[in-house]
Amino acid sequence: MRSVLIAVVPSKARALVLWAAIVAGHFPPLAHAATPRPMRVTYLSNSVTMAPLWMAKETGAIAKEGLDVEILSMTASVAVPALIAGELDAIQMSAAPVLNAALRGHDLVFVCGLLNTMIWNFYGRPGIASAEALRGKIVGTDRPGTPGAYATQVSLKKIGLGPRDVQLFPVGGSAFVIAALNAGQVMAGIASPPASFQLEKAGFHQLTSLLDVPYQNVGIVIRRSRFDELRGRLLPLLRTLRSGIDRYNGDKALSLKVIAKYNRETDPDALDRSYEFYRRAGFRRELLISEPGMQGMLDFLSDTIPEAKKAKPSQFFDDRLVKQLDASK
């Protein structure tokens, strides 16, 4: 039985080490390796969106398939170049960086979907409990073309406002938006669990939830040119992810332990609420891509990437393995 190796150095340090190794050429070339190396699969954050891969490992599903898998954690800014360079085999990630790279000529493609909804809520500071109260105020957001900027735009639309009705202030990613909210530098912004729970406890008002908005959240992404090469290992990997989703939905006690291990959350209430939130969001055991969710992101990116205007969701996923998995039931 093959083993599964989890890298244990801190994610930021691991990312720098991996990227330095890529640049220095320290990884053995794929075509000339004397023995096949483990399949390298990475996840990009400690968010519970990444739970399908965690559960696949921790329940023993990967080991039962006899897969030799090295599971890594790193940021998208490092993982995507590593995937393009062939030093990673697959990434569990969401649509925005995939579409950004693919529209610029890189052959990245989803082979399955795992979560097909947004996971953000839109919060106003104490005293900002309605759209009218927010009008003309400063709203924290991320840089153009990012998931955070998209979620902010969708949030404003849901409450009946547009970008011109507020002052959009690009402070950075989710952690920076939350810090700006707490400091009073912005009057509204998005947050996801567990930070959203903390905002609610502090008296922030949920102006809207995006849980009902179609979005291609996490799925498994590879290089299209490596599909045939990886196919024999990807199919059993997808089986393990389906098994992990089933276990997440059916074994809360184990799922809480796995979440705590990977995101280092120690607050029992935050753990419980996070589990229930993603149980409600619904990891998709059918592993299908959200074409409406993909189209929404393409429409958003068309403001900054002209190629997105004519692109179709079908360009960015290959569901042959999912169909094969379903046929083998």
Secondary structure, DSSP 4 states (H G I P E B T S, - for coil): ---EEE--S-HHHHHHHHHHHHHHT-SPPGGG-SSPPPEEEEE--SSGGGHHHHHHHHTTHHHHTT--EEEEE--HHHHHHHHHTTS-SEEEE-HHHHHHHHHTT--EEEEEESB-B---EEEE-TT--SHHHHTTSEEEE--TTSHHHHHHHHHHHHTT--GGGSEEEE--SHHHHHHHHHHTS-SEEEE-TTHHHHHHHTT-EEEEE-TTSB---SEEEEEGGGHHHHHHHHHHHHHHHHHHHHHHHH-HHHHHHHHHHHH----HHHHHHHHHHHHHH-B-TT----HHHHHHHHHHHTTT-GGGGT--GGGGB--HHHHHHHHT-
